[in-house]
Amino acid sequence: MNLLTILGLAVALSMDALAVAVAVGVKIGGVSRRQTFRLAFHFGLFQSLMPLLGWSAGMTVASVIQSFDHFAAFALLALVGGHMVWAGVRSREESEAALKDDPTRGLSLLALSVATSLDALAVGFSLSLINVSVWWPALLIGLVCAAITAAGLQAGRLLARLSWMRRAADLSGGVILILIGAKILIDHGTFAGG
């Protein structure tokens, strides 16, 4: 597998991470270097680990995971996105208290990291089928994802500055996450009976 192919794969796998990073940047507004590092590091790490897991899982486990990975991704994104939408519709006092919520920490970070990297599991499995070593692609996928995530978070931060209403930022970010989850279900043919 050549470098250009691996880069294309890495960019394609990072698109969900990019959209989520933009939504998170919009939600938290004033993004710190630590938040950028945490989100980029975790998204990149999970994006690297999933191909390794898919590679090692082999044919037996991959077929089991493939049957529900899109539901897991949807559930995780809908949960975090729903929380953001809820923050957007709460009263002003509740919304100001919710600003302390940081999606770059704790369970939200873990849920987002897993949800944005599940497709990479199937990629790792696919690489094992064509006898391609997974180490170099996994490393490159993780690095590209980390860079794209950091850029997306900063783009979201800039978009939040343009927004004069925090509620609108929470609502739009939450809706984006839920739509990404729905897109994952649609892409897997869930609503078409597939």
C-alpha positions in Angstrom: 0.0 0.0 0.0 1.6 3.3 -1.1 1.8 6.5 0.9 -0.8 8.4 -1.2 -3.3 5.6 -0.6 -2.7 5.5 3.1 -3.0 9.3 3.3 -6.3 9.2 1.4 -7.5 6.6 3.8 -6.4 8.6 6.8 -8.1 11.7 5.6 -11.3 9.8 4.9 -11.3 8.2 8.3 -10.7 11.6 9.9 -13.8 13.3 8.5 -16.1 12.3 11.4 -13.4 13.5 13.9 -13.2 16.8 12.0 -16.9 17.4 12.2 -17.0 16.4 15.9 -14.0 18.6 16.6 -15.7 21.6 15.0 -18.9 21.0 17.0 -16.8 20.7 20.2 -14.9 23.9 19.4 -18.2 25.7 18.8 -19.6 24.4 22.2 -16.6 25.4 24.3 -15.7 28.6 22.5 -12.5 29.6 24.2 -10.4 26.5 23.4 -7.2 26.1 25.3 -4.0 24.4 24.2 -4.6 21.7 26.7 -8.1 21.0 25.3 -6.7 21.0 21.8 -4.0 18.6 22.8 -6.4 16.3 24.7 -8.9 16.0 21.9 -6.3 15.7 19.1 -4.3 13.2 21.1 -7.2 11.0 22.1 -8.9 11.1 18.6 -5.5 10.3 17.0 -4.8 7.5 19.5 -8.1 5.8 19.1 -7.9 6.2 15.3 -4.5 4.4 15.5 -5.6 1.7 17.9 -8.8 0.7 16.1 -7.0 -0.6 12.9 -4.6 -2.5 15.2 -7.6 -4.1 17.0 -9.3 -4.8 13.7 -6.2 -6.4 12.3 -5.8 -8.6 15.4 -9.4 -9.5 15.7 -9.4 -11.4 12.4 -12.4 -12.7 10.5 -14.4 -14.1 13.5 -14.6 -11.0 15.7 -14.8 -8.5 12.9 -18.0 -10.0 11.5 -19.6 -9.7 15.0 -18.4 -6.1 15.5 -19.4 -5.1 12.0 -23.0 -6.0 12.7 -23.4 -3.4 15.5 -20.5 -0.8 15.1 -22.8 1.7 13.5 -25.4 1.4 16.3 -22.6 2.0 18.9 -21.3 5.0 17.0 -24.8 6.5 16.7 -25.6 5.9 20.3 -22.4 7.6 21.5 -22.7 10.6 19.2 -26.5 10.9 19.9 -25.8 10.8 23.7 -23.1 13.6 23.6 -25.1 15.6 20.9 -28.3 15.3 22.9 -26.5 16.6 26.0 -25.3 19.6 23.9 -28.8 20.3 22.6 -30.2 20.0 26.2 -27.6 22.6 27.2 -28.9 24.9 24.5 -32.5 24.8 25.6 -32.0 25.1 29.3 -32.5 28.3 31.2 -29.8 30.9 31.2 -28.6 30.0 34.7 -28.5 26.3 33.9 -26.7 27.1 30.6 -24.0 29.2 32.4 -23.4 26.3 34.8 -23.2 23.9 31.8 -20.3 25.9 30.4 -18.2 24.1 32.9 -18.9 20.9 31.0 -15.9 20.1 28.9 -16.2 17.5 26.1 -12.4 17.2 26.1 -12.5 15.4 29.5 -13.8 12.3 31.1 -16.6 10.1 29.7 -17.5 12.6 26.9 -13.9 12.4 25.6 -13.9 8.7 25.7 -17.3 8.4 24.0 -16.4 10.8 21.3 -13.0 9.1 20.7 -14.6 5.7 20.3 -17.5 6.9 18.2 -15.3 8.7 15.7 -12.9 5.8 15.3 -15.1 2.7 14.9 -14.8 2.7 11.1 -11.1 2.3 11.5 -11.7 -1.1 13.1 -13.1 -2.4 9.8 -10.2 -0.8 7.9 -7.7 -2.8 10.1 -9.6 -6.0 9.4 -9.6 -5.2 5.7 -5.9 -4.6 5.7 -5.4 -8.1 7.3 -7.4 -9.6 4.4 -5.1 -8.2 1.8 -1.9 -9.0 3.8 -0.8 -5.4 4.3 1.1 -4.6 7.4 -1.0 -2.5 9.7 1.7 -0.7 11.7 2.6 2.1 9.2 -1.0 2.8 8.2 -2.2 2.9 11.8 0.5 5.3 12.8 -0.2 7.6 9.8 -4.0 7.4 10.3 -3.5 8.5 13.9 -1.2 11.4 13.1 -3.4 12.7 10.3 -6.5 12.4 12.5 -4.8 14.3 15.4 -3.8 17.1 13.0 -7.3 17.3 11.4 -8.9 17.2 14.9 -6.7 20.1 16.1 -7.6 22.1 13.0 -11.3 21.4 13.4 -11.3 22.4 17.1 -9.7 25.7 16.2 -12.2 26.2 13.4 -15.0 25.6 15.8 -13.4 28.1 18.2 -13.4 30.7 15.5 -17.0 30.0 14.6 -18.1 30.3 18.2 -16.6 33.8 18.3 -18.9 34.8 15.4 -21.9 33.5 17.3 -23.5 35.9 19.7 -25.6 33.2 21.3 -24.1 30.3 23.2 -27.4 28.5 23.0 -27.3 28.5 19.2 -23.7 27.1 19.4 -24.8 24.3 21.7 -27.9 23.5 19.6 -26.0 23.5 16.3 -23.1 21.5 17.7 -25.4 18.9 19.3 -27.5 18.6 16.1 -24.3 18.1 14.1 -23.2 15.2 16.3 -26.6 13.6 16.1 -26.7 14.0 12.3 -23.2 12.4 12.0 -24.6 9.5 14.0 -27.6 9.2 11.8 -25.4 9.4 8.7 -23.4 6.4 10.1 -26.7 4.4 10.4 -27.7 5.4 6.9 -24.3 4.6 5.4 -24.6 1.1 6.9 -28.0 0.6 5.3 -29.8 0.4 8.7 -32.9 2.2 7.4 -33.0 0.4 4.1 -33.3 -3.0 5.8 -29.5 -3.8 5.2 
